[in-house]
Amino acid sequence: MYRRMMGLAVRRPGIIPALLGLAWASRRIGWYRRFPFLPIPPRSYLEWRLDTAYGEAEADPPERETLRYLNWTRRMRKGG
């Protein structure tokens, strides 16, 4: 999933702020103590999100839905 997000950022650089905001908002507690020392969401969180949305943790959502989710999270963090 992380690779997919990176590929999306390369193809659509305009979503990088939304990706960074989402990563920061859902970062692992104590992220700075564990390798890879990046404030990214734990895999268990991503699997849970995919499982609740698609019924399986290994789902591969379409790019359009991923972009819509990123835009939604950005709007929610801004307050509406």
N, C-alpha and C positions, 0 to 999 in steps of 0.2 A: 504494500500500500504506500509506503514512503517513496519508493521509486516512482510509482505512478504519479504521486503529487509533484515530485521533482520534474518529471517529464511534462506535466501540465504547466508548471511554472516556466519551463523553458519555451514551450509553445505559446504561452499567454503570459508574458511578464507583468501585465497589469494586475494579475491576481496575487502577486507576491505579497503585497501588504496584507491581504486577507489570509493567506496561508500563514504568515508570521504571527498575525493576531490570533488565529485559531491555535497555533502551536503554543503560544504563550499562555493563552487562556486555559488550555487543557494539559499543560505540562505536568510531568510527574513530580510529586513532592520529593525534594532532595535531589533534583536532577543534576545538580552540580557535583554530587558525590559519586555518581556512577558513570562509567563509560557508556556512551560516547560523549558525555558532558555537554549535551545539547538539551535545550528546553522543549522537548517534543513529547507528544502524548504517548503513554505506554501502549504497547501492542494490545493489551487486554481491553483498553478503552476503545480502540479502533475496531476490534473484533466485536465488542458489545454493540457499538453503533451499527455495524453492518448486520449483525444478527437481528437487532430490533427493527431495522429498516427493510431487510431483504429475506429474513428467515434463515440465514446461514452466515457464519462468521467469515467465510472465505469468498463471499460474493464479490463480484467485479462490477460496480455500478457504472452506468454510462457516463461519459465525460460531462454531458449536459446536466445531469443530476448532481454531479460533484461540484460543478460551477455554481449551480443554484444553491446548494448547501453552503458553500463558501460565502456567497453573497448574503445569504440569510444570516449566517453567524456574524458577519461584519455589521449588518444593520442592527442586530440584537445587542451587540457590544456597544454600539453608538447610542443606543437608547430608543430604537424604533425605526 
